[in-house]
Amino acid sequence: MRWLRAALIATSVAAIAVGCSRLPSRDGEPLVATGSTNKPDAVPRPEPRSRYGNPASYVVFGKRYYTMRDARGFVERGDASWYGRKFHGRRTSSGETYDMYEMTAAHKRLPLPSYVEVTNLNNGRKIVVRVNDRGPFHEGRIIDLSYTAATKLDIVRAGTAPVEIRVITPGEGTAAGPVAPVATPAPVPTQATAQAGGVFVQAGAFVDKKNAASHAKRVANVLGRPVEVFAIKRQGRLLYLVRNGPLEDQASAELARDKLLAAGISATLVTE
């Protein structure tokens, strides 16, 4: 009887293992196709910050991320990915239930909830989504879209696509703000004389000069030293970069960057 009982247990465990292995090991689309392209965009409206998902900072896979306190005017470029059936019905970082048929998204640092306009740089399609989750924690990816949002941008089949995201403040429309730095020509100063070479801390790029100047004051208050605004042309439009530097060395630059991140200000290092 003992061997029979052991055999039955082994058989049961094997059956459970087979059953689990038949579950989708990777994320995927709904089992039944839906008319997701007809889903209306998210409509920005004033909302209080979520009770969950907005710590000052958090660590994932050994890397610390700082949640932004103020995302007004924020703009970023990078790759978008999407998540679907595997996470459908699960709890998001904000405590809400993930619904792959809604116009939502995940971002590592934006306040929850936030509203962003997402533009697929491959085809020009645009959508508006509500950010209510954290992620994607994958190098180079800046936003994780719901299945429906990804469908409307036509990136489901490819899995990822280069995008630009712009935070929308309810009642103020879309505002341009900090952009994740990419390879750019040497900046031309608008408020100070450029200094050649060195490491800079870049705290944003704006299409509006007044917004850049206002942001520069905020950055200067955090760092306790002057911050300059430079103008460059990128893809046919004028952008105003908010930068501090050149710094004495890499360590000083990293210290300044981390200080800004801790204050909820997006910042990256740029070497020229």
Legacy VTK file of the C-alpha trace (Angstrom):
# vtk DataFile Version 3.0
C-alpha trace
ASCII
DATASET POLYDATA
POINTS 272 float
0.000 0.000 0.000
2.860 2.315 0.829
4.391 1.911 -2.624
0.962 2.333 -4.218
0.365 5.526 -2.262
3.782 6.815 -3.324
3.020 5.942 -6.926
-0.304 7.781 -6.768
1.360 10.846 -5.253
4.055 10.789 -7.929
1.418 10.482 -10.633
-0.544 13.397 -9.169
2.557 15.588 -8.992
3.421 14.695 -12.579
-0.095 15.584 -13.699
0.115 18.932 -11.919
3.501 19.599 -13.528
2.137 18.809 -16.974
-0.873 21.019 -16.325
1.326 23.943 -15.275
3.632 23.489 -18.233
0.674 23.839 -20.544
-0.067 27.306 -19.207
1.363 30.097 -21.395
5.008 30.552 -20.386
5.141 33.886 -22.178
2.762 36.788 -22.438
0.367 36.937 -25.342
-2.719 38.305 -27.022
-6.299 37.468 -26.009
-7.471 34.018 -27.054
-10.377 35.679 -28.874
-9.707 38.638 -31.179
-11.420 41.899 -30.242
-11.984 45.245 -31.916
-9.332 46.941 -29.798
-8.573 49.653 -32.364
-12.011 51.149 -31.681
-11.306 51.744 -28.000
-11.362 55.485 -27.145
-8.219 57.040 -25.693
-7.969 57.711 -21.982
-9.424 61.103 -21.060
-7.150 63.129 -18.741
-8.877 64.299 -15.572
-7.646 65.589 -12.212
-6.954 62.692 -9.840
-5.266 62.359 -6.456
-2.109 60.311 -6.292
-2.630 56.623 -5.813
-2.283 55.346 -2.269
0.013 52.631 -3.579
2.873 52.676 -6.068
4.290 56.116 -5.273
7.196 55.589 -2.868
10.031 58.108 -2.953
12.184 55.323 -4.388
12.146 51.558 -4.859
14.532 48.806 -5.970
13.947 46.226 -8.715
16.617 43.728 -9.804
19.185 45.596 -7.717
18.543 48.968 -9.365
16.994 51.911 -7.531
14.305 54.013 -9.197
13.118 57.422 -7.982
9.463 58.367 -8.375
8.914 61.814 -9.854
7.122 64.319 -7.641
6.187 66.647 -10.473
5.887 65.340 -14.034
4.458 68.450 -15.674
6.021 68.958 -19.107
7.850 65.614 -19.052
8.861 64.133 -22.427
10.885 60.979 -23.021
11.996 58.856 -25.970
12.786 55.171 -26.039
11.168 51.829 -26.787
7.629 50.849 -25.855
6.622 47.261 -25.149
3.279 45.763 -24.115
1.762 43.241 -21.725
-1.430 41.266 -22.131
-3.074 37.972 -21.237
-0.460 36.778 -18.754
-1.103 39.742 -16.449
-4.798 40.305 -17.177
-6.736 40.453 -13.908
-3.654 40.862 -11.722
-3.062 43.740 -9.363
-1.062 46.702 -10.648
1.396 48.753 -8.597
-1.336 51.311 -7.933
-3.587 48.628 -6.470
-5.957 48.647 -9.438
-6.712 45.516 -11.444
-4.904 45.263 -14.763
-7.285 45.119 -17.718
-5.550 44.540 -21.031
-8.566 45.982 -22.858
-8.247 49.414 -21.211
-6.029 52.293 -22.364
-3.416 52.038 -19.620
0.347 51.765 -19.276
3.245 51.232 -16.889
6.183 53.584 -16.293
9.088 53.323 -13.873
9.083 56.882 -12.488
5.941 58.843 -13.364
3.483 59.533 -10.537
0.547 57.117 -10.413
-1.790 57.915 -12.001
-0.509 60.067 -14.866
-1.740 60.661 -18.387
0.633 60.519 -21.340
0.407 60.938 -25.082
2.358 58.157 -26.803
3.547 58.562 -30.401
4.811 55.616 -32.439
7.834 57.116 -34.196
7.670 54.436 -36.907
4.194 55.276 -38.178
3.151 58.529 -36.482
0.163 57.018 -34.680
-0.756 58.682 -31.380
-2.760 57.594 -28.349
-3.428 58.809 -24.811
-3.094 56.349 -21.944
-3.447 56.430 -18.178
-0.329 55.259 -16.318
-1.328 53.112 -13.330
1.504 50.579 -13.053
5.294 50.268 -12.723
7.617 48.940 -15.410
9.001 47.935 -17.832
12.188 46.814 -16.083
14.071 46.075 -19.265
17.024 48.056 -20.620
16.024 50.626 -23.209
12.271 50.356 -22.677
10.492 53.370 -21.216
6.818 52.363 -21.192
4.762 49.172 -21.100
1.416 49.502 -22.873
-1.758 47.531 -22.393
-2.671 45.141 -25.209
-5.327 47.526 -26.523
-3.011 50.545 -26.422
-0.315 48.573 -28.252
-2.866 47.452 -30.837
-3.870 51.032 -31.583
-0.205 51.933 -32.110
0.328 48.805 -34.241
3.190 47.360 -32.191
1.662 44.081 -30.988
3.219 41.928 -33.696
6.680 43.505 -33.447
6.578 43.521 -29.639
8.374 46.851 -29.303
8.610 50.163 -31.148
10.402 53.502 -30.702
8.063 56.048 -29.155
7.916 59.503 -27.665
5.825 60.015 -24.547
4.539 63.378 -23.312
2.845 63.930 -19.993
-0.561 65.598 -20.263
-1.655 67.733 -17.347
-5.484 67.757 -17.162
-6.767 71.145 -18.289
-3.431 72.222 -19.748
-3.148 70.007 -22.822
0.106 68.397 -23.891
3.266 70.145 -22.728
6.792 69.428 -23.885
9.385 68.820 -21.225
12.402 66.683 -20.349
13.539 64.358 -23.118
15.716 61.317 -22.628
19.017 62.439 -24.185
20.071 60.926 -27.498
23.002 61.724 -29.740
22.715 65.457 -30.415
24.837 68.181 -31.986
26.843 70.444 -29.722
24.422 72.837 -27.976
24.364 76.564 -28.667
23.937 78.556 -25.445
20.935 80.846 -25.023
21.633 82.112 -21.525
25.327 81.462 -21.010
28.590 80.891 -22.850
29.142 77.238 -23.743
32.115 75.476 -22.217
33.774 72.849 -24.395
34.148 69.244 -23.261
33.444 67.506 -19.972
30.558 65.767 -18.236
27.201 67.522 -17.926
24.077 66.726 -15.942
21.089 67.193 -18.236
17.811 67.765 -16.415
15.453 68.217 -19.341
14.709 69.540 -22.807
11.838 71.909 -23.554
10.218 73.393 -26.636
9.185 76.429 -24.612
12.024 78.714 -23.503
10.087 80.035 -20.498
9.413 76.506 -19.251
13.110 75.699 -19.635
14.106 78.782 -17.641
11.609 77.976 -14.905
12.837 74.388 -14.696
16.454 75.574 -14.626
15.686 77.650 -11.523
14.226 74.606 -9.806
17.281 72.512 -10.707
19.620 75.264 -9.499
17.807 75.410 -6.159
18.311 71.675 -5.666
21.975 71.675 -6.709
22.829 74.981 -5.073
24.721 76.260 -8.105
24.013 77.929 -11.484
22.294 75.933 -14.223
22.381 76.910 -17.892
19.900 76.654 -20.764
21.178 75.817 -24.264
19.281 75.780 -27.569
19.671 73.037 -30.179
17.776 71.969 -33.281
16.494 68.396 -33.271
14.392 66.962 -36.084
13.593 70.421 -37.364
12.429 71.936 -34.096
14.170 74.071 -31.494
14.729 72.532 -28.065
16.079 74.171 -24.912
18.336 71.932 -22.819
18.679 72.434 -19.079
22.218 71.476 -18.092
24.721 71.833 -15.285
28.411 71.532 -16.074
30.921 70.694 -17.159
31.580 68.956 -13.840
35.041 68.304 -12.424
34.843 64.538 -12.823
32.486 61.601 -13.287
31.979 61.171 -9.546
30.852 64.794 -9.132
28.470 64.431 -12.053
26.962 61.237 -10.658
26.514 62.889 -7.265
24.650 65.818 -8.846
22.486 63.492 -10.928
21.547 61.370 -7.918
20.689 64.505 -5.947
18.244 65.570 -8.658
16.729 62.103 -8.944
16.186 62.028 -5.187
14.306 65.331 -5.548
12.058 63.804 -8.194
13.750 65.537 -11.145
14.661 63.455 -14.181
18.398 63.724 -14.894
21.021 61.948 -16.978
24.731 62.353 -17.684
25.944 63.675 -21.040
29.604 63.573 -22.090
30.881 65.925 -24.801
LINES 1 273
272 0 1 2 3 4 5 6 7 8 9 10 11 12 13 14 15 16 17 18 19 20 21 22 23 24 25 26 27 28 29 30 31 32 33 34 35 36 37 38 39 40 41 42 43 44 45 46 47 48 49 50 51 52 53 54 55 56 57 58 59 60 61 62 63 64 65 66 67 68 69 70 71 72 73 74 75 76 77 78 79 80 81 82 83 84 85 86 87 88 89 90 91 92 93 94 95 96 97 98 99 100 101 102 103 104 105 106 107 108 109 110 111 112 113 114 115 116 117 118 119 120 121 122 123 124 125 126 127 128 129 130 131 132 133 134 135 136 137 138 139 140 141 142 143 144 145 146 147 148 149 150 151 152 153 154 155 156 157 158 159 160 161 162 163 164 165 166 167 168 169 170 171 172 173 174 175 176 177 178 179 180 181 182 183 184 185 186 187 188 189 190 191 192 193 194 195 196 197 198 199 200 201 202 203 204 205 206 207 208 209 210 211 212 213 214 215 216 217 218 219 220 221 222 223 224 225 226 227 228 229 230 231 232 233 234 235 236 237 238 239 240 241 242 243 244 245 246 247 248 249 250 251 252 253 254 255 256 257 258 259 260 261 262 263 264 265 266 267 268 269 270 271
